[in-house]
């Protein structure tokens, strides 16, 4: 893990303060997009940053608004806000990018790829969770939870990672404007999907659906037997790095 030194920040066009850490180096720059209620100090982001620094590769990690060291409250945010934060963060870097999206960051990276495909040289997703607000959360809510969301504006969901998740009505409703598995999803660059078979948060069926739905000439899905949602043991970390190196090589070939 990293030290706790305060990170530099910038303000998005929407007025949200975003904390980030940018490592200078050669392009294409590698960008890590974290998961729901996670932060840029996590194992995967820091491991990738060290690899990038050792390789002389430009690298960016950042916290969405309401996450980590960035401003705003988590419960005020939604997928669209965090997508806007990501787009603003990418403005810190010139030239092509390799996106590495973990869990919700996989969804955000797909939105970025759809918005600015000309900038994306490659994509690696780790336990990608596209459309999870609709297909996992809303679809899994009981009638009582759906009623509470409507009348109270939020519901609590238990979390294995700490405090309960507060799921807001805005998160669910705005997420419906950001779905990527209902419309064509071209990925015209090297793409690697990574998924653990023991992931209790994102089922393997999601990875298979994504692979089947997306359209690209160089897409591969790798299943890691026994890996959980964290995907952070030594084998998984090495696979992430190998996948990033693979798309970099192919994207520049």
PASE-169808 format. One record per residue (C-alpha): residue number from 0; chain; z, x, y. Coordinates in Angstrom, 3 decimals. Layout:
REM residues N
<num:NUM | chaine:A | pz:Z | px:X | py:Y>
...
REM end
This chain:
REM residues 253
<num:0 | chaine:A | pz:0.000 | px:0.000 | py:0.000>
<num:1 | chaine:A | pz:-0.345 | px:0.969 | py:3.634>
<num:2 | chaine:A | pz:2.080 | px:1.860 | py:6.370>
<num:3 | chaine:A | pz:3.223 | px:-0.776 | py:8.867>
<num:4 | chaine:A | pz:1.676 | px:0.720 | py:12.006>
<num:5 | chaine:A | pz:0.399 | px:-1.966 | py:14.347>
<num:6 | chaine:A | pz:-3.340 | px:-2.511 | py:14.048>
<num:7 | chaine:A | pz:-5.821 | px:-2.777 | py:16.936>
<num:8 | chaine:A | pz:-6.885 | px:-6.290 | py:17.864>
<num:9 | chaine:A | pz:-9.742 | px:-8.130 | py:19.527>
<num:10 | chaine:A | pz:-10.181 | px:-11.709 | py:20.741>
<num:11 | chaine:A | pz:-12.853 | px:-13.930 | py:19.238>
<num:12 | chaine:A | pz:-15.184 | px:-16.082 | py:21.370>
<num:13 | chaine:A | pz:-12.912 | px:-18.989 | py:20.400>
<num:14 | chaine:A | pz:-9.872 | px:-17.187 | py:21.837>
<num:15 | chaine:A | pz:-8.133 | px:-16.138 | py:18.612>
<num:16 | chaine:A | pz:-6.533 | px:-12.676 | py:18.374>
<num:17 | chaine:A | pz:-7.672 | px:-10.786 | py:15.288>
<num:18 | chaine:A | pz:-6.030 | px:-7.635 | py:13.901>
<num:19 | chaine:A | pz:-8.313 | px:-5.168 | py:12.148>
<num:20 | chaine:A | pz:-8.709 | px:-1.628 | py:10.880>
<num:21 | chaine:A | pz:-12.084 | px:0.099 | py:11.143>
<num:22 | chaine:A | pz:-12.867 | px:3.390 | py:9.435>
<num:23 | chaine:A | pz:-15.832 | px:5.298 | py:10.843>
<num:24 | chaine:A | pz:-18.497 | px:6.575 | py:8.478>
<num:25 | chaine:A | pz:-22.049 | px:6.152 | py:7.310>
<num:26 | chaine:A | pz:-23.723 | px:2.802 | py:6.796>
<num:27 | chaine:A | pz:-24.161 | px:0.310 | py:5.371>
<num:28 | chaine:A | pz:-20.577 | px:-0.461 | py:6.287>
<num:29 | chaine:A | pz:-18.378 | px:-2.072 | py:3.634>
<num:30 | chaine:A | pz:-16.381 | px:-5.097 | py:4.827>
<num:31 | chaine:A | pz:-13.450 | px:-6.598 | py:2.923>
<num:32 | chaine:A | pz:-12.839 | px:-10.330 | py:3.344>
<num:33 | chaine:A | pz:-9.467 | px:-11.391 | py:1.998>
<num:34 | chaine:A | pz:-8.201 | px:-14.547 | py:0.388>
<num:35 | chaine:A | pz:-6.302 | px:-17.675 | py:1.356>
<num:36 | chaine:A | pz:-2.993 | px:-16.718 | py:2.991>
<num:37 | chaine:A | pz:-3.477 | px:-13.052 | py:2.053>
<num:38 | chaine:A | pz:-3.763 | px:-10.104 | py:4.423>
<num:39 | chaine:A | pz:-5.643 | px:-6.854 | py:4.933>
<num:40 | chaine:A | pz:-2.712 | px:-4.801 | py:3.645>
<num:41 | chaine:A | pz:-3.269 | px:-5.901 | py:0.062>
<num:42 | chaine:A | pz:-3.950 | px:-3.597 | py:-2.864>
<num:43 | chaine:A | pz:-7.714 | px:-4.192 | py:-3.097>
<num:44 | chaine:A | pz:-8.389 | px:-3.758 | py:0.627>
<num:45 | chaine:A | pz:-6.350 | px:-0.564 | py:0.920>
<num:46 | chaine:A | pz:-7.817 | px:0.890 | py:-2.294>
<num:47 | chaine:A | pz:-11.352 | px:0.232 | py:-1.064>
<num:48 | chaine:A | pz:-10.554 | px:1.745 | py:2.306>
<num:49 | chaine:A | pz:-9.353 | px:4.968 | py:0.665>
<num:50 | chaine:A | pz:-12.515 | px:5.097 | py:-1.455>
<num:51 | chaine:A | pz:-14.645 | px:4.536 | py:1.651>
<num:52 | chaine:A | pz:-12.832 | px:7.239 | py:3.610>
<num:53 | chaine:A | pz:-13.187 | px:9.711 | py:0.733>
<num:54 | chaine:A | pz:-16.887 | px:8.824 | py:0.501>
<num:55 | chaine:A | pz:-17.548 | px:9.027 | py:4.241>
<num:56 | chaine:A | pz:-18.449 | px:5.331 | py:4.275>
<num:57 | chaine:A | pz:-17.765 | px:3.001 | py:7.211>
<num:58 | chaine:A | pz:-15.210 | px:0.341 | py:6.240>
<num:59 | chaine:A | pz:-13.692 | px:-2.705 | py:7.937>
<num:60 | chaine:A | pz:-10.760 | px:-4.863 | py:6.925>
<num:61 | chaine:A | pz:-9.184 | px:-7.557 | py:9.088>
<num:62 | chaine:A | pz:-6.847 | px:-10.540 | py:9.077>
<num:63 | chaine:A | pz:-8.165 | px:-14.024 | py:9.709>
<num:64 | chaine:A | pz:-6.290 | px:-15.975 | py:12.372>
<num:65 | chaine:A | pz:-3.015 | px:-17.286 | py:10.984>
<num:66 | chaine:A | pz:-2.970 | px:-14.480 | py:8.413>
<num:67 | chaine:A | pz:-1.204 | px:-11.125 | py:8.388>
<num:68 | chaine:A | pz:-0.989 | px:-9.485 | py:11.808>
<num:69 | chaine:A | pz:-3.468 | px:-11.762 | py:13.581>
<num:70 | chaine:A | pz:-2.523 | px:-14.482 | py:16.037>
<num:71 | chaine:A | pz:-2.292 | px:-18.258 | py:15.602>
<num:72 | chaine:A | pz:-0.468 | px:-20.352 | py:13.013>
<num:73 | chaine:A | pz:-1.776 | px:-20.545 | py:9.461>
<num:74 | chaine:A | pz:-1.516 | px:-24.333 | py:9.455>
<num:75 | chaine:A | pz:-3.770 | px:-24.558 | py:12.533>
<num:76 | chaine:A | pz:-6.659 | px:-22.864 | py:10.717>
<num:77 | chaine:A | pz:-9.504 | px:-24.022 | py:8.505>
<num:78 | chaine:A | pz:-12.492 | px:-22.547 | py:6.699>
<num:79 | chaine:A | pz:-14.712 | px:-22.816 | py:9.763>
<num:80 | chaine:A | pz:-12.193 | px:-20.989 | py:11.943>
<num:81 | chaine:A | pz:-11.863 | px:-18.168 | py:9.437>
<num:82 | chaine:A | pz:-15.636 | px:-17.971 | py:9.068>
<num:83 | chaine:A | pz:-15.908 | px:-17.640 | py:12.864>
<num:84 | chaine:A | pz:-13.236 | px:-14.927 | py:12.766>
<num:85 | chaine:A | pz:-15.269 | px:-13.044 | py:10.149>
<num:86 | chaine:A | pz:-18.472 | px:-13.314 | py:12.181>
<num:87 | chaine:A | pz:-16.656 | px:-12.013 | py:15.245>
<num:88 | chaine:A | pz:-15.184 | px:-9.116 | py:13.247>
<num:89 | chaine:A | pz:-18.652 | px:-8.177 | py:12.009>
<num:90 | chaine:A | pz:-19.633 | px:-7.814 | py:15.635>
<num:91 | chaine:A | pz:-17.505 | px:-4.653 | py:15.688>
<num:92 | chaine:A | pz:-20.107 | px:-2.962 | py:13.483>
<num:93 | chaine:A | pz:-23.785 | px:-2.275 | py:14.052>
<num:94 | chaine:A | pz:-26.329 | px:-2.275 | py:11.251>
<num:95 | chaine:A | pz:-26.347 | px:-3.523 | py:7.669>
<num:96 | chaine:A | pz:-23.254 | px:-4.552 | py:5.731>
<num:97 | chaine:A | pz:-21.973 | px:-4.776 | py:2.187>
<num:98 | chaine:A | pz:-19.563 | px:-7.706 | py:1.979>
<num:99 | chaine:A | pz:-16.667 | px:-7.690 | py:-0.493>
<num:100 | chaine:A | pz:-15.124 | px:-11.147 | py:-0.656>
<num:101 | chaine:A | pz:-11.942 | px:-11.894 | py:-2.598>
<num:102 | chaine:A | pz:-11.101 | px:-15.489 | py:-3.577>
<num:103 | chaine:A | pz:-11.493 | px:-17.512 | py:-0.355>
<num:104 | chaine:A | pz:-13.127 | px:-14.395 | py:1.066>
<num:105 | chaine:A | pz:-15.858 | px:-14.938 | py:-1.525>
<num:106 | chaine:A | pz:-16.570 | px:-18.325 | py:0.067>
<num:107 | chaine:A | pz:-16.438 | px:-16.828 | py:3.559>
<num:108 | chaine:A | pz:-18.815 | px:-14.026 | py:2.521>
<num:109 | chaine:A | pz:-21.289 | px:-16.602 | py:1.167>
<num:110 | chaine:A | pz:-21.141 | px:-18.433 | py:4.496>
<num:111 | chaine:A | pz:-21.791 | px:-15.138 | py:6.300>
<num:112 | chaine:A | pz:-24.701 | px:-14.369 | py:3.967>
<num:113 | chaine:A | pz:-26.173 | px:-17.783 | py:4.695>
<num:114 | chaine:A | pz:-25.683 | px:-17.387 | py:8.444>
<num:115 | chaine:A | pz:-26.959 | px:-13.813 | py:8.860>
<num:116 | chaine:A | pz:-28.852 | px:-12.688 | py:5.720>
<num:117 | chaine:A | pz:-30.717 | px:-10.076 | py:7.732>
<num:118 | chaine:A | pz:-27.480 | px:-8.097 | py:8.118>
<num:119 | chaine:A | pz:-26.336 | px:-8.212 | py:4.496>
<num:120 | chaine:A | pz:-27.403 | px:-5.292 | py:2.308>
<num:121 | chaine:A | pz:-25.260 | px:-6.328 | py:-0.657>
<num:122 | chaine:A | pz:-22.476 | px:-8.626 | py:-1.809>
<num:123 | chaine:A | pz:-19.551 | px:-8.246 | py:-4.211>
<num:124 | chaine:A | pz:-17.245 | px:-11.175 | py:-4.874>
<num:125 | chaine:A | pz:-13.903 | px:-11.027 | py:-6.672>
<num:126 | chaine:A | pz:-12.709 | px:-14.316 | py:-8.172>
<num:127 | chaine:A | pz:-14.816 | px:-16.122 | py:-5.589>
<num:128 | chaine:A | pz:-13.536 | px:-19.584 | py:-4.689>
<num:129 | chaine:A | pz:-16.430 | px:-21.369 | py:-2.963>
<num:130 | chaine:A | pz:-15.759 | px:-24.979 | py:-1.933>
<num:131 | chaine:A | pz:-12.159 | px:-24.823 | py:-3.230>
<num:132 | chaine:A | pz:-10.785 | px:-27.192 | py:-0.593>
<num:133 | chaine:A | pz:-12.989 | px:-29.945 | py:-2.031>
<num:134 | chaine:A | pz:-13.459 | px:-29.063 | py:-5.706>
<num:135 | chaine:A | pz:-9.975 | px:-27.732 | py:-6.457>
<num:136 | chaine:A | pz:-7.566 | px:-29.086 | py:-3.851>
<num:137 | chaine:A | pz:-8.911 | px:-32.519 | py:-2.932>
<num:138 | chaine:A | pz:-10.249 | px:-33.226 | py:-6.411>
<num:139 | chaine:A | pz:-6.854 | px:-32.324 | py:-7.868>
<num:140 | chaine:A | pz:-4.733 | px:-34.371 | py:-5.486>
<num:141 | chaine:A | pz:-2.982 | px:-37.452 | py:-6.793>
<num:142 | chaine:A | pz:-3.409 | px:-40.769 | py:-5.018>
<num:143 | chaine:A | pz:0.059 | px:-40.209 | py:-3.529>
<num:144 | chaine:A | pz:-0.935 | px:-36.792 | py:-2.170>
<num:145 | chaine:A | pz:-4.169 | px:-38.155 | py:-0.710>
<num:146 | chaine:A | pz:-2.224 | px:-40.933 | py:0.986>
<num:147 | chaine:A | pz:0.300 | px:-38.433 | py:2.354>
<num:148 | chaine:A | pz:-2.490 | px:-36.271 | py:3.712>
<num:149 | chaine:A | pz:-3.876 | px:-39.285 | py:5.555>
<num:150 | chaine:A | pz:-0.572 | px:-40.556 | py:6.936>
<num:151 | chaine:A | pz:1.366 | px:-37.316 | py:7.473>
<num:152 | chaine:A | pz:-1.519 | px:-34.910 | py:8.057>
<num:153 | chaine:A | pz:-0.412 | px:-32.406 | py:5.421>
<num:154 | chaine:A | pz:0.913 | px:-31.888 | py:1.907>
<num:155 | chaine:A | pz:2.789 | px:-29.032 | py:0.239>
<num:156 | chaine:A | pz:1.439 | px:-27.255 | py:-2.823>
<num:157 | chaine:A | pz:3.537 | px:-24.815 | py:-4.878>
<num:158 | chaine:A | pz:2.474 | px:-21.182 | py:-4.845>
<num:159 | chaine:A | pz:3.133 | px:-18.367 | py:-7.300>
<num:160 | chaine:A | pz:2.878 | px:-15.930 | py:-4.390>
<num:161 | chaine:A | pz:5.784 | px:-17.116 | py:-2.227>
<num:162 | chaine:A | pz:6.410 | px:-20.116 | py:0.020>
<num:163 | chaine:A | pz:4.561 | px:-23.351 | py:-0.719>
<num:164 | chaine:A | pz:1.087 | px:-23.733 | py:0.731>
<num:165 | chaine:A | pz:0.911 | px:-26.277 | py:3.551>
<num:166 | chaine:A | pz:-2.460 | px:-27.999 | py:3.128>
<num:167 | chaine:A | pz:-3.571 | px:-29.852 | py:6.230>
<num:168 | chaine:A | pz:-5.882 | px:-32.799 | py:6.646>
<num:169 | chaine:A | pz:-8.057 | px:-30.644 | py:8.915>
<num:170 | chaine:A | pz:-8.403 | px:-27.931 | py:6.254>
<num:171 | chaine:A | pz:-9.730 | px:-30.483 | py:3.768>
<num:172 | chaine:A | pz:-11.963 | px:-32.440 | py:6.130>
<num:173 | chaine:A | pz:-13.458 | px:-29.446 | py:7.963>
<num:174 | chaine:A | pz:-14.060 | px:-27.692 | py:4.641>
<num:175 | chaine:A | pz:-16.597 | px:-30.402 | py:3.792>
<num:176 | chaine:A | pz:-18.828 | px:-29.024 | py:6.548>
<num:177 | chaine:A | pz:-18.750 | px:-25.526 | py:4.941>
<num:178 | chaine:A | pz:-19.599 | px:-26.241 | py:1.304>
<num:179 | chaine:A | pz:-22.078 | px:-23.808 | py:-0.279>
<num:180 | chaine:A | pz:-22.581 | px:-25.186 | py:-3.784>
<num:181 | chaine:A | pz:-24.352 | px:-28.403 | py:-2.724>
<num:182 | chaine:A | pz:-27.343 | px:-26.909 | py:-0.926>
<num:183 | chaine:A | pz:-29.701 | px:-24.004 | py:-1.678>
<num:184 | chaine:A | pz:-27.892 | px:-20.649 | py:-1.569>
<num:185 | chaine:A | pz:-30.343 | px:-17.745 | py:-1.352>
<num:186 | chaine:A | pz:-28.823 | px:-14.294 | py:-1.915>
<num:187 | chaine:A | pz:-31.797 | px:-11.984 | py:-1.333>
<num:188 | chaine:A | pz:-29.873 | px:-8.728 | py:-1.880>
<num:189 | chaine:A | pz:-27.958 | px:-7.049 | py:-4.730>
<num:190 | chaine:A | pz:-25.058 | px:-9.322 | py:-5.668>
<num:191 | chaine:A | pz:-22.199 | px:-8.752 | py:-8.111>
<num:192 | chaine:A | pz:-19.745 | px:-11.498 | py:-9.059>
<num:193 | chaine:A | pz:-16.483 | px:-10.295 | py:-10.680>
<num:194 | chaine:A | pz:-14.147 | px:-12.690 | py:-12.484>
<num:195 | chaine:A | pz:-11.086 | px:-12.408 | py:-14.715>
<num:196 | chaine:A | pz:-10.829 | px:-14.568 | py:-17.828>
<num:197 | chaine:A | pz:-7.069 | px:-15.099 | py:-17.309>
<num:198 | chaine:A | pz:-7.414 | px:-16.268 | py:-13.698>
<num:199 | chaine:A | pz:-5.071 | px:-19.254 | py:-13.272>
<num:200 | chaine:A | pz:-6.307 | px:-20.013 | py:-9.733>
<num:201 | chaine:A | pz:-10.092 | px:-19.848 | py:-10.100>
<num:202 | chaine:A | pz:-11.527 | px:-20.936 | py:-13.434>
<num:203 | chaine:A | pz:-14.362 | px:-19.010 | py:-15.048>
<num:204 | chaine:A | pz:-16.423 | px:-22.185 | py:-14.710>
<num:205 | chaine:A | pz:-16.533 | px:-21.599 | py:-10.945>
<num:206 | chaine:A | pz:-18.077 | px:-18.149 | py:-11.423>
<num:207 | chaine:A | pz:-20.628 | px:-19.529 | py:-13.861>
<num:208 | chaine:A | pz:-21.492 | px:-22.374 | py:-11.497>
<num:209 | chaine:A | pz:-21.953 | px:-19.929 | py:-8.624>
<num:210 | chaine:A | pz:-24.203 | px:-17.687 | py:-10.692>
<num:211 | chaine:A | pz:-26.281 | px:-20.676 | py:-11.794>
<num:212 | chaine:A | pz:-26.481 | px:-22.197 | py:-8.320>
<num:213 | chaine:A | pz:-27.300 | px:-19.134 | py:-6.200>
<num:214 | chaine:A | pz:-30.843 | px:-17.824 | py:-5.990>
<num:215 | chaine:A | pz:-31.449 | px:-14.080 | py:-6.052>
<num:216 | chaine:A | pz:-33.456 | px:-11.471 | py:-7.908>
<num:217 | chaine:A | pz:-30.529 | px:-9.081 | py:-8.487>
<num:218 | chaine:A | pz:-27.397 | px:-11.045 | py:-9.377>
<num:219 | chaine:A | pz:-24.897 | px:-10.217 | py:-12.112>
<num:220 | chaine:A | pz:-21.615 | px:-11.760 | py:-13.236>
<num:221 | chaine:A | pz:-19.024 | px:-9.525 | py:-14.911>
<num:222 | chaine:A | pz:-16.131 | px:-11.153 | py:-16.785>
<num:223 | chaine:A | pz:-13.038 | px:-9.014 | py:-17.348>
<num:224 | chaine:A | pz:-11.044 | px:-10.091 | py:-20.384>
<num:225 | chaine:A | pz:-7.413 | px:-10.750 | py:-19.517>
<num:226 | chaine:A | pz:-7.697 | px:-10.068 | py:-15.793>
<num:227 | chaine:A | pz:-5.790 | px:-12.479 | py:-13.538>
<num:228 | chaine:A | pz:-6.499 | px:-13.706 | py:-10.033>
<num:229 | chaine:A | pz:-5.033 | px:-10.627 | py:-8.368>
<num:230 | chaine:A | pz:-7.694 | px:-8.451 | py:-10.063>
<num:231 | chaine:A | pz:-5.728 | px:-5.413 | py:-8.925>
<num:232 | chaine:A | pz:-4.926 | px:-3.264 | py:-11.937>
<num:233 | chaine:A | pz:-6.539 | px:0.146 | py:-12.315>
<num:234 | chaine:A | pz:-9.442 | px:-1.118 | py:-14.433>
<num:235 | chaine:A | pz:-10.235 | px:-3.928 | py:-11.998>
<num:236 | chaine:A | pz:-9.990 | px:-1.699 | py:-8.933>
<num:237 | chaine:A | pz:-12.336 | px:0.829 | py:-10.506>
<num:238 | chaine:A | pz:-14.774 | px:-1.991 | py:-11.338>
<num:239 | chaine:A | pz:-14.715 | px:-3.208 | py:-7.733>
<num:240 | chaine:A | pz:-15.560 | px:0.279 | py:-6.471>
<num:241 | chaine:A | pz:-18.293 | px:0.712 | py:-9.088>
<num:242 | chaine:A | pz:-19.799 | px:-2.634 | py:-8.095>
<num:243 | chaine:A | pz:-19.779 | px:-1.728 | py:-4.403>
<num:244 | chaine:A | pz:-21.388 | px:1.632 | py:-5.178>
<num:245 | chaine:A | pz:-23.989 | px:-0.158 | py:-7.317>
<num:246 | chaine:A | pz:-25.073 | px:-2.591 | py:-4.615>
<num:247 | chaine:A | pz:-25.115 | px:0.210 | py:-2.048>
<num:248 | chaine:A | pz:-27.436 | px:2.248 | py:-4.235>
<num:249 | chaine:A | pz:-29.678 | px:-0.686 | py:-5.027>
<num:250 | chaine:A | pz:-29.675 | px:-1.992 | py:-1.477>
<num:251 | chaine:A | pz:-30.844 | px:1.348 | py:-0.152>
<num:252 | chaine:A | pz:-33.312 | px:1.937 | py:-2.988>
REM end
